[in-house]
Amino acid sequence: MFKKIITVWLLALAVWSCATVPVTGRKQLSLISNDEIIKESAAQYRNVIDSSRLSNNAENVAMIKRVGARIQGAVESYMAQKGLSSELNGFNWEFNLIQDDKTVNAWCMPGGKVAFYTGILPICKDETGVAIVMGHEVAHAIANHGRERMSEAMVANGLLSGLSTAMGQNPTLTQQLLLQSVGVGANLGMLKFSREDESEADHIGLIFMALAGYDPELAVPFWERMQANSGGQAPPQFLSDHPADATRIRDIQKWLPEAKRYQKKR
């Protein structure tokens, strides 16, 4: 009987705290507000940047910021067209390149805080490759995957309240969960995005890069290069929980006609 009551209560909680992912329309759990997670994410981003060595390669830094600005513009345009500009409240975009040739990774925190590691640039090869990665990582933020992971972790740990309340109830655990959900620096743990989230970011990212004026068809060879980079060993951090390469390429090819409808001439 007790188990049934808990199940019904959790189902009611899920319905009450349900949000919708832009573009795909998928329903997701949302126990905390964007204002809360964006504020905390900004603080963690600053900690990562301040403790990292930023690249002094002017050409590469300029490319990251240029692509970031294009993707930002595409996102803002798309959200405005869909009447969803309020979803970007609190966003304060920032794009940085961290000097770390061994880390093949990039990430975007809630609020539009982006970091690339120099280790991923050889696989990107060029500006379009950077746009593929940028679109994918920004898509995670727009789809609120970090907030979703944090909400799920709070439920699993019995923290069934807002973020600020949870901080007061159990500050150590809540801060740890937050770091794991949005703290994606090289030395920080993370509650990995699910394969569903990764596929969703692929889908949304294709649209964003196309809107920014990049060719979405080049996403297929990029992901082939990324897979080849693993050399048969454990995949790089960037691929740690992504869909199998054959599945990813098949899905990307399925989404290409939709993405190309958004493509703008540069």
C-alpha atoms as one frame of an Amber mdcrd trajectory, in Angstrom:
protein
   0.000   0.000   0.000   2.785   2.402   0.956   4.594   1.656  -2.312   1.418
   2.427  -4.288   1.002   5.747  -2.484   4.618   6.708  -3.250   4.197   5.699
  -6.907   1.031   7.777  -7.293   2.684  10.723  -5.533   5.729  10.574  -7.797
   3.520  10.390 -10.880   1.611  13.438  -9.682   4.911  15.237  -9.036   6.118
  14.404 -12.548   2.924  15.800 -14.097   3.031  18.948 -11.946   6.681  19.640
 -12.729   6.694  18.792 -16.428   8.399  20.976 -19.024   8.610  20.738 -22.822
  11.799  20.592 -24.886  11.860  23.214 -27.681  12.018  21.766 -31.235  11.233
  18.137 -30.323   8.296  18.696 -27.954   9.437  15.951 -25.563   8.171  16.212
 -21.993  10.808  16.330 -19.253  11.010  16.575 -15.479  11.716  20.064 -14.136
  11.845  20.562 -10.367  13.991  23.687 -10.462  13.780  26.975 -12.295  16.049
  28.169 -15.068  16.912  31.211 -12.933  18.280  28.968 -10.181  20.340  26.645
 -12.345  21.662  29.432 -14.593  22.880  31.409 -11.579  24.687  28.413 -10.079
  26.051  27.332 -13.462  27.549  30.761 -14.099  29.472  30.538 -10.832  30.795
  27.073 -11.670  31.753  28.172 -15.188  33.782  31.026 -13.780  35.554  28.614
 -11.436  36.512  26.372 -14.366  37.699  29.247 -16.564  39.666  30.900 -13.758
  41.431  27.633 -12.945  42.223  26.757 -16.578  44.816  27.991 -19.043  43.075
  29.680 -21.935  44.483  29.332 -25.437  46.584  32.224 -26.756  46.183  31.125
 -30.375  44.454  34.229 -31.708  43.149  32.530 -34.857  41.558  29.599 -33.021
  40.142  31.775 -30.251  38.594  34.078 -32.867  37.074  31.068 -34.655  35.443
  29.772 -31.463  33.982  33.177 -30.694  32.875  33.709 -34.313  31.093  30.368
 -34.521  29.634  30.946 -31.067  28.182  34.282 -32.136  26.632  32.691 -35.236
  25.073  29.849 -33.255  23.859  32.316 -30.616  22.179  34.367 -33.332  20.589
  31.254 -34.817  19.242  30.177 -31.430  17.837  33.599 -30.631  16.220  33.802
 -34.079  14.696  30.337 -33.801  13.318  30.926 -30.301  11.850  34.285 -31.347
  10.126  32.691 -34.353   8.573  30.069 -32.082   7.501  32.604 -29.443   9.966
  31.100 -26.956  12.343  34.001 -26.364  11.483  33.958 -22.658  13.255  30.585
 -22.452  16.506  32.535 -22.960  15.952  34.875 -20.018  19.120  34.985 -17.946
  21.362  33.761 -20.771  24.682  35.575 -20.805  26.585  33.902 -23.617  30.314
  33.303 -23.346  32.707  31.298 -25.535  36.188  30.259 -24.411  38.933  27.967
 -25.699  40.875  26.070 -23.030  44.440  25.019 -23.815  44.354  21.266 -23.253
  45.427  19.116 -26.198  44.663  15.842 -24.399  41.006  16.586 -23.729  38.740
  15.909 -26.707  35.696  17.696 -25.400  33.441  20.749 -25.452  30.421  21.700
 -23.358  27.783  24.329 -22.755  26.361  25.096 -19.335  22.814  26.367 -18.760
  22.808  30.059 -19.592  24.983  29.772 -22.701  28.417  29.366 -21.093  30.537
  27.424 -23.618  34.020  25.936 -23.392  36.022  24.111 -26.048  39.267  22.243
 -25.397  42.049  22.498 -27.975  42.152  18.694 -28.139  38.936  18.610 -30.156
  40.051  21.092 -32.836  42.031  18.625 -35.010  38.892  16.500 -35.317  36.748
  19.533 -36.081  39.288  20.395 -38.842  37.623  23.703 -39.718  34.957  26.216
 -38.797  32.112  23.958 -39.912  33.387  21.200 -37.650  33.404  23.637 -34.750
  29.835  24.641 -35.661  28.712  21.005 -35.510  30.100  20.631 -31.998  28.891
  24.086 -30.931  25.367  23.427 -32.202  25.242  20.088 -30.393  26.486  21.456
 -27.068  24.303  24.576 -27.160  21.354  22.299 -27.957  21.906  20.568 -24.603
  21.460  23.937 -22.882  18.407  24.955 -24.930  16.800  21.557 -24.282  17.493
  22.031 -20.552  19.181  18.650 -20.277  21.266  19.810 -17.303  18.142  20.922
 -15.454  16.494  17.614 -16.285  19.460  15.594 -14.995  19.542  17.695 -11.842
  15.807  17.223 -11.279  16.078  13.461 -11.711  19.038  13.332  -9.321  17.126
  15.351  -6.722  14.165  12.950  -6.908  16.495   9.959  -6.598  18.015  11.508
  -3.473  14.747  12.575  -1.861  15.244  16.305  -2.500  11.715  17.027  -3.713
  11.768  20.828  -3.653  13.282  23.818  -5.387  17.034  24.192  -5.683  17.344
  26.906  -3.034  15.259  24.879  -0.552  17.280  21.753  -1.279  20.468  23.736
  -0.678  19.149  24.595   2.769  18.075  21.018   3.506  21.235  19.290   2.361
  23.750  21.795   0.945  26.634  19.350   0.472  24.629  16.767  -1.474  22.737
  19.361  -3.499  25.920  21.184  -4.507  27.510  17.873  -5.484  24.519  16.964
  -7.645  24.582  20.389  -9.273  28.287  20.067 -10.070  27.689  16.648 -11.570
  24.756  17.891 -13.628  26.270  21.052 -15.109  29.942  21.043 -14.080  31.546
  19.597 -17.141  35.101  20.847 -16.732  37.912  18.388 -17.298  38.262  17.650
 -13.577  34.588  17.643 -12.613  32.263  14.660 -12.556  28.986  14.689 -14.416
  25.702  12.829 -14.461  26.017  11.735 -18.062  23.348  12.764 -20.509  21.264
   9.805 -21.628  21.462   8.524 -25.182  18.025  10.058 -25.715  19.440  13.444
 -24.681  22.441  13.023 -26.949  20.258  12.143 -29.930  18.009  15.086 -29.132
  21.057  17.390 -29.069  22.165  15.995 -32.442  18.731  16.769 -33.888  18.433
  20.285 -32.462  22.093  21.056 -33.140  21.669  20.317 -36.851  18.909  22.930
 -37.047  20.953  25.528 -35.170  24.061  25.066 -37.332  21.951  25.218 -40.502
  20.282  28.430 -39.327  23.760  29.821 -38.655  24.690  29.229 -42.298  26.705
  25.992 -42.042  26.108  22.854 -44.104  24.439  20.191 -41.891  25.421  17.440
 -44.327  29.006  17.769 -43.074  27.887  16.437 -39.690  28.154  12.880 -41.038
  31.905  12.966 -41.870  32.566  14.841 -38.627  31.052  12.069 -36.516  32.942
   9.506 -38.583  36.178  11.334 -37.726  35.205  11.499 -34.070  34.574   7.764
 -33.949  37.818   7.000 -35.786  39.695   9.097 -33.232  38.996   6.495 -30.557
  41.223   4.057 -32.477  39.273   1.065 -31.226  39.920   2.045 -27.618  37.517
   3.544 -25.105  35.791   6.516 -26.758  36.902  10.060 -25.876  34.953  11.943
 -23.197  32.918  13.667 -25.865  31.557  10.277 -27.026  31.291   8.624 -23.616
  27.552   8.087 -23.707  26.611   8.980 -27.259  24.614   6.667 -29.516  26.497
   4.055 -31.541  28.061   5.644 -34.603  25.895   3.692 -37.060  22.744   4.755
 -35.223  23.890   8.364 -35.006  24.699   8.618 -38.708  21.411   6.996 -39.685
  19.489   9.419 -37.472  21.417  12.451 -38.755  20.684  11.449 -42.348  16.997
  11.159 -41.395  17.017  14.697 -39.933  18.998  16.334 -42.751  15.985  17.282
 -44.948  14.436  19.130 -41.999  17.717  20.859 -41.101  18.382  21.932 -44.690
  15.055  23.770 -44.785  16.544  26.088 -42.151  19.868  26.523 -43.939  20.824
  30.052 -44.833  23.387  31.171 -47.380  26.489  32.672 -45.794
